Amino acid sequence: MVDFYKDYVAKMFSIEGRTAIVTGATGALGGAIAAAYAMCGAKVVLTGRNKEKLEVLAGEIRDAGGEALPYAADPSVEEQVKGLVAFAAKQYGGLDILAVSHGYNKPQNILDQSVEDWRC
């Protein structure tokens, strides 16, 4: 019975063959998420603002046997986000997973920030 549930849970939570976008992929957390998704069989679209770093990470993931494509975009620019989603859909046929790991830093004392400053 335990083997049945083990297999059932593994299939239910499998991301093999799924398409994932990882924002902030050039950061430590985003890079780790992207690599983990790829190791689990997902097709990963890496995004961030630094094209060169994205290309390096995509190469590292591919060298390790994963599938990844870089796409430079700024998540605060709506048209760039639309382009990112269209790219993922065109390359991989859709989008299943979105990992939002990009950061935002307003150089201001936290006590001086408004609620609007915290909204993405």
Summary of the structure (lengths in Angstrom):
residues: 120
radius of gyration: 16.6
end to end distance: 45.5
largest distance: 56.9
contacts: 336
relative contact order: 0.19
helix: 48%
strand: 18%
